[in-house]
Amino acid sequence: MFKIVEKQINVEFTLGHHQHCMVCQIPNHVGFRESACELTDPRDKWQQILSIFEMVAEGSGNLKKLNFLVLPESAMPADYVEEALDFIREHFRPNTITMFGVEHVHLSEYRAVLERYRQDNEEALTSVLKDLDAGDIERVPTNWAITAVKETDGRLRVFLQAKSHPFVGEETIDPFHDLYRGKVFPLFRCTPIAFNFMMLICLDYVYRDLYQSNISTVIEKANDLFFTTRQRLDLLTILECNPKPEHRAFRDVVNGFYGEYLAYTPGVRDTVTIFNNVSDETTGIKTKGEAPFGYSSIIIHESHKIGPVDYPEFASDDFGGLPVCRLRFGTETRLYYFNLPLFHELDPRTTRFPLKIHGIYRPDPDGGWEHMADHDVMQEDEETPEKKCPLGSAAEAGTKK
């Protein structure tokens, strides 16, 4: 069963100021072996991620204000996890939270990492040891992710979680080659400034059957948080490597999450939901028909009142008539840097947008990242007039706001 455990972290955000987030829409080049999804270019992929880390560590402009850095599902090569954590420990600023998906490893390898960071992962380790004791599953592939928190005093804390619900490529008729199903998921509670967030991996967001639903468990936990402390779930991030990022199943859950009329859900009404998908350069995942990787997005309740925008790099809509405001990006390889809304309910007389794009970065020829000029972001290139983020495309886009 899906179990949420609270994790207290010492992260000191600036009082009365919004947080900053960077979403990395980068490609995965994957191959499948023994039902495991592995990166075919681990060293090149690490160099790409390292270039992002180095840019964040340098902190040019207002990048020094970055609080959340998010990379997609299966983005990090497993062999470079420790190198990545060492870089974060040595070079990132305090009060920085980094979330990234890791390529598949055997369950025995995942257990070894849990044991290495046992102090912060006792519940997840206990669950894995119990599962290992019940069957011969040491070599079962595991899709996992890491939340690395560099606290106010510079201490690095490492939290692990395993995906609970596979997609069809991660599932086989042989249960001993099936994807391991994680059961423990952390809810992070920041102090001294109250801010609460969670991270899920792709279909963990939509998993549901007649008896249980991951997302209903999240809502129940957030409601309990509200009724006992008057705090909410402020941020929910979903890491994806998904050729159907706007499938009806995702839309249905978004509708229930923000527009449930049969239950009172104050714990999630003001949650900011971030979907971080891979870019359209992704290869190795077989799909039927059109496979529009990309379209990372930010979703908030309609009370935030995001106005109409429709640019080549991003556009706003309501995800097909839902009670939400969605900022939807394109499909290309990009880094999106923006602020999270500070106030939940805006004065209807204000003209200010609750969420602002501070910068969009694209790859440069030298293997780094180039800050895109306003002209490139908001106006169509004459040589390539077709927009990469048109509302009403093959994806299930909604009505323009």
C-alpha positions in Angstrom: 0.0 0.0 0.0 1.0 3.6 -0.6 2.4 5.0 2.6 3.4 8.6 3.2 6.0 9.4 5.8 6.8 12.9 7.0 10.4 14.1 6.8 11.4 17.3 8.7 14.1 19.3 6.9 15.9 22.4 7.9 15.5 24.7 4.9 15.2 28.4 5.5 13.5 30.2 2.7 13.4 34.0 2.6 10.4 35.1 4.8 7.7 36.7 2.7 9.4 35.9 -0.7 8.5 33.4 -3.3 10.6 30.3 -4.1 12.4 29.7 -7.4 12.3 26.5 -9.4 14.2 25.2 -12.5 12.6 22.4 -14.5 15.0 20.5 -16.8 13.3 19.2 -19.9 16.2 17.1 -21.3 16.2 14.0 -23.4 16.7 10.3 -22.4 18.3 7.8 -24.7 17.2 4.4 -23.3 17.4 0.8 -24.0 15.7 -2.2 -22.4 17.6 -5.3 -21.1 16.0 -7.9 -18.8 13.0 -5.6 -18.4 15.2 -2.9 -17.1 15.4 0.6 -18.6 19.0 1.7 -19.0 20.6 4.8 -20.5 22.5 4.0 -23.7 24.9 7.0 -23.3 25.5 7.3 -19.5 28.7 9.3 -19.7 27.3 11.8 -22.2 24.2 12.1 -20.2 26.2 12.8 -17.0 28.1 15.5 -18.8 24.8 17.1 -19.8 23.5 17.0 -16.2 26.9 18.2 -14.9 26.7 21.3 -17.2 23.3 22.1 -15.6 24.8 21.6 -12.1 27.7 23.8 -12.9 25.4 26.6 -14.2 23.4 26.3 -11.0 26.5 26.4 -8.8 27.8 29.5 -10.7 24.5 31.2 -10.1 24.8 34.0 -12.6 22.1 36.6 -12.5 19.2 35.5 -10.3 20.0 31.8 -10.6 21.7 32.2 -7.2 18.1 32.4 -5.8 17.3 28.9 -7.0 15.5 26.7 -4.4 14.3 23.7 -6.5 16.1 21.9 -9.3 14.0 19.2 -11.0 15.2 16.6 -13.6 13.0 14.0 -15.3 12.4 10.3 -14.6 15.4 8.0 -15.3 17.5 11.0 -16.2 20.5 10.3 -13.9 22.9 7.4 -14.8 23.1 5.1 -11.8 26.9 4.9 -12.0 27.1 8.7 -11.5 24.7 9.1 -8.5 27.5 9.5 -5.9 29.4 11.9 -8.1 26.2 14.0 -8.5 25.6 14.0 -4.7 29.2 14.9 -4.1 28.9 17.9 -6.5 25.7 19.0 -4.8 27.3 18.7 -1.4 30.4 20.7 -2.4 29.1 23.3 -4.7 25.4 24.0 -4.3 24.2 26.7 -2.1 22.4 26.0 1.2 18.6 25.7 1.1 18.7 24.1 -2.4 16.5 21.0 -3.1 17.4 18.8 -6.1 15.1 16.1 -7.4 16.1 13.6 -10.1 15.0 10.3 -11.4 17.6 7.5 -11.8 17.8 4.8 -14.4 16.8 1.2 -13.4 19.0 -0.8 -11.1 18.4 -4.2 -9.4 16.6 -4.2 -6.1 19.7 -5.3 -4.3 21.6 -2.2 -5.6 18.7 0.0 -4.5 18.8 -1.6 -1.1 22.6 -0.9 -0.9 22.0 2.9 -1.5 19.2 2.9 1.1 21.6 1.4 3.6 24.3 4.0 2.7 21.8 6.7 3.6 19.9 4.8 6.2 19.4 7.7 8.6 17.0 9.4 6.3 15.4 6.3 4.7 14.6 4.0 7.6 11.0 3.4 6.6 11.8 2.7 2.9 14.7 0.4 3.9 12.5 -1.6 6.3 9.9 -2.0 3.5 12.5 -3.3 1.0 14.0 -5.7 3.5 10.6 -7.1 4.3 9.9 -7.6 0.6 13.3 -9.2 0.0 12.7 -11.6 2.9 9.4 -12.7 1.4 10.8 -13.7 -2.0 13.7 -14.2 -4.4 13.6 -10.7 -5.9 17.1 -9.3 -5.6 17.4 -8.8 -9.3 14.0 -7.2 -9.9 14.5 -3.9 -11.7 13.8 -0.8 -9.7 12.8 2.7 -11.0 13.8 5.2 -8.4 14.4 8.8 -7.6 16.4 10.9 -5.2 15.6 14.1 -3.4 18.8 15.7 -2.2 18.4 18.5 0.3 21.2 20.8 1.2 20.1 22.3 4.5 20.7 25.7 5.9 23.9 24.6 7.7 25.3 23.0 4.6 24.5 19.4 5.5 23.3 17.2 2.7 20.4 14.9 3.3 19.5 12.2 0.7 16.0 10.7 0.4 15.1 7.8 -1.9 11.9 6.5 -3.2 11.0 3.8 -5.7 8.2 4.0 -8.3 5.1 2.2 -7.3 3.3 1.7 -10.6 5.0 0.6 -13.8 4.1 1.5 -17.4 3.6 -1.3 -19.9 7.3 -1.4 -20.8 8.3 -2.0 -17.2 5.9 -4.9 -16.7 6.2 -8.5 -17.8 4.3 -11.7 -17.5 7.1 -13.1 -15.3 6.7 -11.5 -11.9 10.4 -12.0 -11.1 11.3 -9.6 -13.9 8.5 -7.2 -13.1 9.3 -3.7 -11.8 9.7 -3.4 -8.1 6.8 -1.5 -6.5 7.8 1.1 -3.9 5.5 1.6 -1.0 7.0 4.5 1.0 6.9 8.1 -0.1 8.2 11.1 1.8 6.3 14.3 2.5 8.9 17.0 3.2 8.1 19.6 5.8 10.4 22.6 5.8 11.3 24.6 8.9 11.5 27.3 10.1 9.5 28.7 7.2 6.5 26.3 6.7 6.6 24.8 3.2 5.5 21.3 2.4 6.2 19.3 -0.8 6.2 15.8 -2.3 7.6 14.2 -5.4 6.1 11.3 -7.4 7.3 9.3 -10.5 5.1 9.5 -13.5 2.2 6.9 -13.2 2.4 7.0 -9.5 0.3 10.1 -10.0 -2.5 8.3 -11.8 -2.3 4.8 -10.2 -5.7 3.8 -8.9 -7.9 0.7 -8.7 -11.2 -0.3 -7.0 -9.6 -0.3 -3.5 -6.8 2.3 -3.5 -5.5 5.4 -5.2 -2.1 7.0 -4.7 -3.5 10.5 -5.4 -6.4 10.1 -2.9 -3.8 9.1 -0.3 -1.9 12.3 -1.0 -5.1 14.4 -0.7 -6.1 12.7 2.6 -2.6 13.4 4.0 -2.7 17.0 2.8 -6.2 17.5 4.3 -5.0 16.0 7.6 -2.1 18.4 7.5 -4.5 21.3 7.0 -6.9 20.3 9.8 -4.2 19.7 12.4 -1.7 22.5 11.5 -3.5 24.8 9.1 -0.7 24.1 6.6 -1.1 22.7 3.1 0.7 20.7 0.5 2.4 23.6 -1.3 4.2 21.8 -4.1 3.8 18.4 -5.9 6.3 17.5 -8.6 5.9 14.6 -11.0 9.0 13.3 -12.8 8.1 11.8 -16.2 9.7 10.0 -19.2 6.3 9.8 -20.9 5.4 9.9 -24.6 1.8 10.7 -23.6 2.2 13.5 -21.0 -1.3 14.7 -21.5 -3.2 11.4 -21.6 -6.8 11.5 -20.4 -5.8 9.6 -17.3 -3.6 12.5 -16.1 -6.3 15.0 -17.0 -8.9 13.0 -15.0 -6.6 13.0 -11.9 -5.9 16.8 -12.3 -9.7 17.3 -12.4 -10.3 15.3 -9.2 -7.3 16.9 -7.5 -8.4 20.5 -8.0 -12.1 20.2 -8.7 -13.5 17.5 -6.4 -17.1 18.4 -5.5 -17.9 15.4 -3.3 -15.2 16.1 -0.7 -13.7 19.1 1.0 -10.0 19.2 0.0 -8.4 22.4 1.5 -5.1 20.6 1.8 -4.5 20.6 -1.9 -6.6 23.5 -3.3 -3.5 25.8 -3.4 -1.0 23.1 -4.4 1.3 23.9 -7.3 1.7 20.8 -9.5 4.8 20.6 -11.8 5.0 17.9 -14.5 8.6 17.6 -15.6 8.9 15.5 -18.8 11.7 14.6 -21.1 12.2 16.4 -24.4 11.3 15.3 -27.9 14.9 14.2 -28.6 14.2 11.1 -26.4 14.8 7.8 -28.0 14.4 4.1 -27.2 10.8 4.0 -26.0 8.5 2.3 -28.5 5.1 3.8 -28.8 2.0 3.5 -31.0 1.1 6.4 -33.1 2.3 10.0 -32.3 4.6 10.3 -29.3 4.8 13.9 -28.2 7.4 13.9 -25.5 7.8 17.2 -23.8 5.0 19.5 -22.8 6.2 19.9 -19.2 3.7 22.1 -17.4 2.8 23.9 -14.2 -0.8 23.6 -12.9 -2.4 25.7 -10.2 -6.0 26.3 -9.1 -8.1 28.7 -11.3 -8.3 31.2 -8.4 -4.7 32.1 -9.3 -6.0 33.8 -12.5 -3.1 33.3 -14.9 -4.0 35.5 -17.9 -3.9 34.4 -21.6 -0.5 33.9 -23.1 0.4 32.0 -26.4 4.1 32.2 -27.3 6.3 29.7 -29.2 7.9 28.5 -26.0 4.9 28.5 -23.6 1.2 29.1 -23.5 -1.6 29.1 -20.9 -4.9 27.2 -20.9 -7.3 25.4 -18.6 -6.5 21.8 -19.7 -9.8 21.3 -21.5 -12.2 23.1 -19.2 -10.8 22.1 -15.8 -10.9 24.4 -12.8 -7.2 25.1 -13.2 -4.7 27.5 -14.8 -2.0 25.7 -16.7 1.3 27.0 -18.1 2.3 24.6 -20.8 5.8 24.4 -22.3 6.9 23.1 -25.7 8.7 19.9 -26.7 12.3 20.9 -27.3 15.3 20.5 -24.9 15.0 23.4 -22.5 15.6 24.5 -18.9 12.7 26.5 -17.5 13.4 28.9 -14.6 10.4 30.4 -12.8 9.0 31.4 -9.4 6.4 29.6 -7.5 3.3 31.6 -6.5 3.7 33.3 -3.1 0.1 34.0 -2.3 -2.7 31.5 -2.9 -5.7 33.8 -3.4 -4.9 36.9 -5.4 -6.8 40.1 -5.1 -9.1 40.2 -8.2 -8.1 43.8 -8.8 -4.4 43.1 -9.3 -2.7 42.9 -12.6 0.2 40.9 -11.4 0.8 37.3 -12.6 1.2 34.9 -9.7 3.8 32.9 -11.7 6.6 34.4 -13.8 9.1 32.9 -16.2 12.5 34.3 -15.2 14.4 32.6 -18.0 14.4 29.8 -20.6 17.7 28.2 -21.5 18.6 26.1 -24.6 21.7 24.0 -25.4 24.6 25.9 -26.9 27.2 24.4 -29.4 29.8 24.2 -26.6 27.8 21.8 -24.5 26.5 24.4 -22.1 23.3 26.4 -21.9 22.3 29.7 -23.5 19.8 32.1 -22.0 17.2 32.7 -24.6 16.5 36.3 -25.5 12.9 37.7 -25.2 12.6 37.8 -29.0 13.3 34.1 -29.3 10.9 33.2 -26.4 7.9 35.3 -27.3 8.1 35.6 -31.1 8.2 33.1 -33.9 11.5 32.6 -35.8 10.9 33.5 -39.4 12.9 30.5 -40.6 10.8 28.1 -38.4 7.4 29.6 -38.1 5.7 26.5 -36.8 5.2 26.8 -33.0 6.5 24.1 -30.7 3.8 24.9 -28.1 0.5 25.5 -29.9 -2.6 25.1 -27.9 -5.0 22.8 -29.6 -2.3 20.5 -31.0 -2.5 16.7 -31.0 -2.0 16.7 -27.3 -5.1 17.1 -25.3 -4.8 20.9 -24.8 -7.6 22.9 -23.4 -9.3 26.3 -23.8 -7.0 29.3 -23.7 -7.2 31.3 -20.6 
